Amino acid sequence: MEERTLKSPGHCTGTDHDYDVLQWDTRQGCEVRHILDRVADKWSLLTIAHLERHTLRFSELHRNIQGISHRMLTVTLRQLERDGLITRTIHPVIPPRVDYTLTPLGTTLHTTIQTLVNWTEHHQHEITAARTAYDNRQHNQPT
């Protein structure tokens, strides 16, 4: 069991419209923070994105996700499977073949990720300009 992960999630109240973000870590039995930590990391997002329309083998995922190590992909796939976001199918052939695919729950998460990607693409020039302005201010400040 991963550190700080509860065996059975409790009911999180107060996550409607007027939620208190500070309660994510303090509400008894609430998994919001732990789930966000898992599904919002870079490798999980990329893995889910690559599995959107395809069932892929480990080697295909490893080749497609630039910069991910063999070990990190293994860990990511296990965590996503544990969370019910992907399924792992082992085919009884020699050599063994293992396929990964999104579950219906994983597909709903991909829709949310796509919204975030669209927002990023729409605002990337504004963010680049803000970064440049910030860097210029930092560079021009006396030390």
C-alpha positions, 0 to 999 in steps of 0.5 A: 500500500502506498504511503498515506493512501487509505484502504477504503475512501470515505465520503468527502462532504463540502466539495460542491460549490463552496468547498474549502481547498484547505480541507483536502488534507484534513477531512477524515477519509477524504482521498481528494488530495491523494487522487489528484497527486496520482492522476495529475502527475506528468507521467499519468497524464501522458499515459492516459493521453496515449491510451485514449484511442488505442490499446497499447503494449508496454513497449509501445507506451515506453517508446511513445512517452518521451523521457519516461524510464522503464521503472517509472512507466511500470510504477505509473501503469500499476498505479493507474490500474489500481485506481481503476483507470486502465486495464491490463490484459495478459495474453497467454502466448509466447512470448507473453503479451500484455495490453493496456487500455483505458477503462470507462472511468479512465476515459472520463478522466481523459476528457477532463485532461483534454479540457486542460490541454485545450486551455493551455494551448489557448493561453500559451502565448499569454503565459509565455509573455508573462514568463518573459516579463517576470524573467526580465523583472528578475534580471533587472532587479538589483542584487 
